[in-house]
Amino acid sequence: MAGGLEVRSRARRLTALALLAFLVFIPAAVIVARAPAGWQLATERSRGSGSLRIKSNRVTGLYPGAKRKLILTLHNPNSKRSVWIRGVRVRDLGTTKRGCAPVRRNLRIRRQKPRAFRIRPGGARRVVFVLTMPNTVANACKQAVFHLGYSTRTVLDQRATR
């Protein structure tokens, strides 16, 4: 009888562990969007706007003191409604080098002209950010690749556009 209880207890622990892993890793995989060029879904905090597609240019040639432009193209796939973009955020999520932390002293990210704007149905809009590698950058960041995540705050226009 004790052997049967032990098997059920072990099965419950394994089920709980699998559920915990699912709850932790699946949202992380969905939220993280990386910086290579190509269409990718943005992390959104929205009210029913659907997903936006974001295309980014590839930024290369960063060194201490260098400034480079990161251009994001936000595309509204909704064919009937406009989307208001209340905010766009780019975050440094990690790097390919162990000693190079994703912090402001290694990579600064600033948006040019941060204000709300509208994207018409099926339309697109460019947003420009400036990436700066400050002189305080860690030596471990030499030849590192920075993985960036994008997020938007959007509101779906309640009027259907025809």
Contacts in CASP RR format, 6 or more apart in sequence:
PFRMAT RR
TARGET T0000
AUTHOR 0000-0000-0000
METHOD contacts of the structure
MODEL  1
MAGGLEVRSRARRLTALALLAFLVFIPAAVIVARAPAGWQLATERSRGSG
SLRIKSNRVTGLYPGAKRKLILTLHNPNSKRSVWIRGVRVRDLGTTKRGC
APVRRNLRIRRQKPRAFRIRPGGARRVVFVLTMPNTVANACKQAVFHLGY
STRTVLDQRATR
31 43 0 8 1.000
32 93 0 8 1.000
32 147 0 8 1.000
32 149 0 8 1.000
33 40 0 8 1.000
33 41 0 8 1.000
33 42 0 8 1.000
33 43 0 8 1.000
33 54 0 8 1.000
33 148 0 8 1.000
33 149 0 8 1.000
33 150 0 8 1.000
34 40 0 8 1.000
34 93 0 8 1.000
34 147 0 8 1.000
34 148 0 8 1.000
34 149 0 8 1.000
35 56 0 8 1.000
35 58 0 8 1.000
35 59 0 8 1.000
35 146 0 8 1.000
35 147 0 8 1.000
35 148 0 8 1.000
35 149 0 8 1.000
36 56 0 8 1.000
36 58 0 8 1.000
37 55 0 8 1.000
37 56 0 8 1.000
37 57 0 8 1.000
37 58 0 8 1.000
38 55 0 8 1.000
38 56 0 8 1.000
39 53 0 8 1.000
39 54 0 8 1.000
39 55 0 8 1.000
39 75 0 8 1.000
40 53 0 8 1.000
40 54 0 8 1.000
40 55 0 8 1.000
40 150 0 8 1.000
41 51 0 8 1.000
41 52 0 8 1.000
41 53 0 8 1.000
41 54 0 8 1.000
42 51 0 8 1.000
42 52 0 8 1.000
42 53 0 8 1.000
42 54 0 8 1.000
42 74 0 8 1.000
42 150 0 8 1.000
42 151 0 8 1.000
42 152 0 8 1.000
43 149 0 8 1.000
43 150 0 8 1.000
43 151 0 8 1.000
43 152 0 8 1.000
44 50 0 8 1.000
44 51 0 8 1.000
44 52 0 8 1.000
44 151 0 8 1.000
44 152 0 8 1.000
44 153 0 8 1.000
44 154 0 8 1.000
45 151 0 8 1.000
45 152 0 8 1.000
45 153 0 8 1.000
45 154 0 8 1.000
46 152 0 8 1.000
46 153 0 8 1.000
46 154 0 8 1.000
46 155 0 8 1.000
46 156 0 8 1.000
47 154 0 8 1.000
47 155 0 8 1.000
47 156 0 8 1.000
48 156 0 8 1.000
49 78 0 8 1.000
49 83 0 8 1.000
49 154 0 8 1.000
49 155 0 8 1.000
49 156 0 8 1.000
50 77 0 8 1.000
50 78 0 8 1.000
50 156 0 8 1.000
51 77 0 8 1.000
52 74 0 8 1.000
52 75 0 8 1.000
52 76 0 8 1.000
52 77 0 8 1.000
52 83 0 8 1.000
52 119 0 8 1.000
52 152 0 8 1.000
52 154 0 8 1.000
53 74 0 8 1.000
53 75 0 8 1.000
53 77 0 8 1.000
54 72 0 8 1.000
54 73 0 8 1.000
54 74 0 8 1.000
54 75 0 8 1.000
54 150 0 8 1.000
55 72 0 8 1.000
55 73 0 8 1.000
55 75 0 8 1.000
56 70 0 8 1.000
56 71 0 8 1.000
56 72 0 8 1.000
56 73 0 8 1.000
56 148 0 8 1.000
56 150 0 8 1.000
57 69 0 8 1.000
57 70 0 8 1.000
57 71 0 8 1.000
59 68 0 8 1.000
59 69 0 8 1.000
59 70 0 8 1.000
59 131 0 8 1.000
60 68 0 8 1.000
61 68 0 8 1.000
62 68 0 8 1.000
62 107 0 8 1.000
62 131 0 8 1.000
62 133 0 8 1.000
62 146 0 8 1.000
63 133 0 8 1.000
64 133 0 8 1.000
64 134 0 8 1.000
64 135 0 8 1.000
64 137 0 8 1.000
65 132 0 8 1.000
65 133 0 8 1.000
65 134 0 8 1.000
65 135 0 8 1.000
66 132 0 8 1.000
66 133 0 8 1.000
67 130 0 8 1.000
67 131 0 8 1.000
67 132 0 8 1.000
68 130 0 8 1.000
68 131 0 8 1.000
68 132 0 8 1.000
69 128 0 8 1.000
69 129 0 8 1.000
69 130 0 8 1.000
69 131 0 8 1.000
70 90 0 8 1.000
70 109 0 8 1.000
70 128 0 8 1.000
70 129 0 8 1.000
70 130 0 8 1.000
70 131 0 8 1.000
70 148 0 8 1.000
71 126 0 8 1.000
71 127 0 8 1.000
71 128 0 8 1.000
71 129 0 8 1.000
72 88 0 8 1.000
72 90 0 8 1.000
72 126 0 8 1.000
72 127 0 8 1.000
72 128 0 8 1.000
72 129 0 8 1.000
72 150 0 8 1.000
73 124 0 8 1.000
73 125 0 8 1.000
73 126 0 8 1.000
73 127 0 8 1.000
74 85 0 8 1.000
74 88 0 8 1.000
74 119 0 8 1.000
74 124 0 8 1.000
74 125 0 8 1.000
74 126 0 8 1.000
74 127 0 8 1.000
74 152 0 8 1.000
75 119 0 8 1.000
75 122 0 8 1.000
75 123 0 8 1.000
75 124 0 8 1.000
76 82 0 8 1.000
76 83 0 8 1.000
76 119 0 8 1.000
76 120 0 8 1.000
76 121 0 8 1.000
76 122 0 8 1.000
76 123 0 8 1.000
76 124 0 8 1.000
77 122 0 8 1.000
78 121 0 8 1.000
78 122 0 8 1.000
78 156 0 8 1.000
79 121 0 8 1.000
79 122 0 8 1.000
80 121 0 8 1.000
80 160 0 8 1.000
80 161 0 8 1.000
80 162 0 8 1.000
81 121 0 8 1.000
81 156 0 8 1.000
81 157 0 8 1.000
81 158 0 8 1.000
81 159 0 8 1.000
81 160 0 8 1.000
81 161 0 8 1.000
82 118 0 8 1.000
82 119 0 8 1.000
82 120 0 8 1.000
82 121 0 8 1.000
82 156 0 8 1.000
82 157 0 8 1.000
82 159 0 8 1.000
82 161 0 8 1.000
83 118 0 8 1.000
83 119 0 8 1.000
83 154 0 8 1.000
83 155 0 8 1.000
83 156 0 8 1.000
83 157 0 8 1.000
84 116 0 8 1.000
84 117 0 8 1.000
84 118 0 8 1.000
84 154 0 8 1.000
84 155 0 8 1.000
84 156 0 8 1.000
84 157 0 8 1.000
85 116 0 8 1.000
85 117 0 8 1.000
85 118 0 8 1.000
85 119 0 8 1.000
85 125 0 8 1.000
85 152 0 8 1.000
85 153 0 8 1.000
85 154 0 8 1.000
86 116 0 8 1.000
86 153 0 8 1.000
86 154 0 8 1.000
86 155 0 8 1.000
87 114 0 8 1.000
87 116 0 8 1.000
87 152 0 8 1.000
87 153 0 8 1.000
88 111 0 8 1.000
88 114 0 8 1.000
88 127 0 8 1.000
88 150 0 8 1.000
88 151 0 8 1.000
88 152 0 8 1.000
89 150 0 8 1.000
89 151 0 8 1.000
89 152 0 8 1.000
90 109 0 8 1.000
90 111 0 8 1.000
90 129 0 8 1.000
90 148 0 8 1.000
90 149 0 8 1.000
90 150 0 8 1.000
91 102 0 8 1.000
91 109 0 8 1.000
91 148 0 8 1.000
91 149 0 8 1.000
91 151 0 8 1.000
92 102 0 8 1.000
92 103 0 8 1.000
92 106 0 8 1.000
92 107 0 8 1.000
92 109 0 8 1.000
92 146 0 8 1.000
92 147 0 8 1.000
92 148 0 8 1.000
92 149 0 8 1.000
93 102 0 8 1.000
93 147 0 8 1.000
93 148 0 8 1.000
93 149 0 8 1.000
94 101 0 8 1.000
94 102 0 8 1.000
94 146 0 8 1.000
94 147 0 8 1.000
95 101 0 8 1.000
95 102 0 8 1.000
95 106 0 8 1.000
95 141 0 8 1.000
95 144 0 8 1.000
95 145 0 8 1.000
95 146 0 8 1.000
95 147 0 8 1.000
96 144 0 8 1.000
96 145 0 8 1.000
96 147 0 8 1.000
97 140 0 8 1.000
97 141 0 8 1.000
97 142 0 8 1.000
97 143 0 8 1.000
97 144 0 8 1.000
98 140 0 8 1.000
99 138 0 8 1.000
99 140 0 8 1.000
99 141 0 8 1.000
100 106 0 8 1.000
100 138 0 8 1.000
100 140 0 8 1.000
100 141 0 8 1.000
100 144 0 8 1.000
101 138 0 8 1.000
102 146 0 8 1.000
102 147 0 8 1.000
104 134 0 8 1.000
105 134 0 8 1.000
105 136 0 8 1.000
105 137 0 8 1.000
105 138 0 8 1.000
106 133 0 8 1.000
106 134 0 8 1.000
106 136 0 8 1.000
106 137 0 8 1.000
106 138 0 8 1.000
106 141 0 8 1.000
107 131 0 8 1.000
107 132 0 8 1.000
107 133 0 8 1.000
107 137 0 8 1.000
107 141 0 8 1.000
107 146 0 8 1.000
108 131 0 8 1.000
108 132 0 8 1.000
108 133 0 8 1.000
108 134 0 8 1.000
109 129 0 8 1.000
109 130 0 8 1.000
109 131 0 8 1.000
109 148 0 8 1.000
110 129 0 8 1.000
110 130 0 8 1.000
110 132 0 8 1.000
111 127 0 8 1.000
111 128 0 8 1.000
111 129 0 8 1.000
111 130 0 8 1.000
112 128 0 8 1.000
112 129 0 8 1.000
112 130 0 8 1.000
113 128 0 8 1.000
117 125 0 8 1.000
118 157 0 8 1.000
119 125 0 8 1.000
120 161 0 8 1.000
121 161 0 8 1.000
133 141 0 8 1.000
END
